[in-house]
Amino acid sequence: MLYESERKQIVEAFRFLEERDLNYGYSGNISMRVDKRGVFLISPSGAKKSKMRPEDVLVVDWNLNVLDGQGRPSVEAVTHLAVYKARPDVNAVVHAHSPNASILAVLRRNLPPILEETVIYLGGEILVARYAVTGTDELARNVVEALGERNAVILSNHGALAVGKNLEEAIDSLVYLERAARTYILASLLGEPTPLPREAYEIELEIFKRRKQA
């Protein structure tokens, strides 16, 4: 089986997400770039993620042709592909319907930089991508635009998408996003959350940029 170790990582990542209530059932998708010339792994369409086996993960090219495995790539494959083309530094993409990020998604509300870790690990304010139907080129364009050089983006009425130089970092990005979203929502119940001071924001943004280059 091609890329057996990497396929196992994707299966394990889905179980990690479900155990922590970050994703559930048939929702979400994960991919990993395995060849800079245009090959990546992605979860299949219609699979219950907690029941997936490594052989269920598909190997696809940049035309979304299946090179190894059975079934159809996730309907969101076009979005994953668009991210890889726009961001050469990204080698893993995680899309999940995590609860707190999904609350911001239905409110269509950006997540301001209220915590240091939001800037250091995610790259600053997390934007909400303009709504488009799942699996469309329009959604892919909107996601790439709102993601920019950050490590996470919120999808209008949909969920969250996080990226990283490897799968571990992409999962970490999703967790940081979900934690920050929860903090923001709870703080909003008591008052108006206060963003970081501009000077601190700039310092922490430089840390984020250095981490990306490391």
Long-range contacts (C-beta under 8 A, 24 or more apart in sequence): 1-54, 1-55, 1-68, 2-59, 2-67, 2-68, 3-34, 3-41, 3-59, 3-68, 4-54, 6-32, 6-34, 6-41, 7-41, 7-54, 7-55, 7-57, 8-54, 9-167, 10-41, 10-43, 10-52, 10-54, 10-57, 10-167, 11-52, 11-53, 11-54, 11-56, 11-57, 13-94, 13-167, 13-171, 14-43, 14-49, 14-50, 14-52, 15-50, 16-171, 17-49, 17-94, 17-96, 17-98, 17-171, 17-174, 18-49, 18-50, 20-175, 21-98, 21-99, 22-96, 22-98, 22-174, 22-175, 22-178, 23-49, 23-96, 23-97, 23-98, 24-97, 25-49, 25-50, 27-96, 27-97, 27-159, 28-94, 28-95, 28-96, 28-97, 28-159, 29-74, 29-76, 29-77, 29-80, 29-95, 30-92, 30-93, 30-94, 30-95, 30-167, 30-170, 31-74, 31-77, 31-80, 31-92, 31-93, 32-91, 32-92, 32-167, 33-84, 33-90, 33-91, 33-92, 34-59, 36-88, 38-62, 39-67, 40-80, 40-81, 40-84, 42-73, 42-74, 42-77, 42-80, 43-74, 44-69, 44-70, 44-71, 44-72, 44-73, 44-74, 45-71, 45-72, 45-73, 45-74, 45-75, 46-71, 46-72, 47-71, 75-134, 75-135, 76-134, 76-135, 78-135, 78-136, 78-137, 78-139, 78-140, 79-135, 79-139, 79-140, 79-143, 79-161, 81-140, 82-137, 82-140, 82-141, 82-143, 82-144, 83-140, 83-143, 83-144, 83-147, 83-161, 83-163, 86-144, 86-147, 87-147, 87-149, 87-163, 89-165, 89-212, 90-163, 90-164, 90-165, 90-170, 91-164, 91-165, 91-166, 91-167, 92-163, 92-164, 92-165, 92-166, 92-167, 92-169, 92-170, 93-161, 93-162, 93-163, 93-170, 94-161, 94-162, 94-163, 94-167, 94-170, 94-171, 94-173, 94-174, 95-155, 95-159, 95-160, 95-161, 95-162, 96-159, 96-160, 96-162, 96-174, 97-158, 97-159, 97-160, 98-159, 98-160, 98-174, 98-177, 98-178, 98-181, 99-178, 100-178, 100-181, 100-182, 100-185, 101-154, 101-159, 101-160, 101-177, 101-178, 101-181, 102-158, 102-159, 102-160, 103-181, 103-185, 104-128, 104-154, 104-181, 104-184, 104-185, 105-154, 105-155, 105-156, 105-157, 105-158, 105-159, 105-160, 106-157, 108-156, 108-157, 110-154, 111-154, 111-177, 111-180, 111-181, 111-184, 112-184, 112-193, 112-195, 113-195, 113-196, 113-201, 114-180, 114-183, 114-184, 114-187, 114-193, 114-194, 114-195, 114-196, 115-180, 115-183, 115-196, 116-196, 116-200, 116-204, 117-176, 117-179, 117-180, 118-176, 118-180, 119-196, 119-201, 119-204, 119-205, 119-207, 119-208, 120-204, 120-207, 120-208, 120-211, 121-151, 121-172, 121-173, 121-176, 121-208, 121-211, 122-150, 122-151, 122-152, 122-173, 122-176, 122-177, 122-180, 122-208, 123-148, 123-149, 123-150, 123-151, 123-152, 123-205, 123-208, 124-150, 124-201, 124-205, 124-208, 126-150, 126-152, 126-153, 126-154, 126-177, 126-180, 127-153, 127-154, 128-153, 128-154, 128-155, 128-156, 129-153, 129-154, 129-155, 129-156, 130-156, 131-156, 131-157, 131-158, 134-158, 149-212, 152-176, 152-177, 165-212
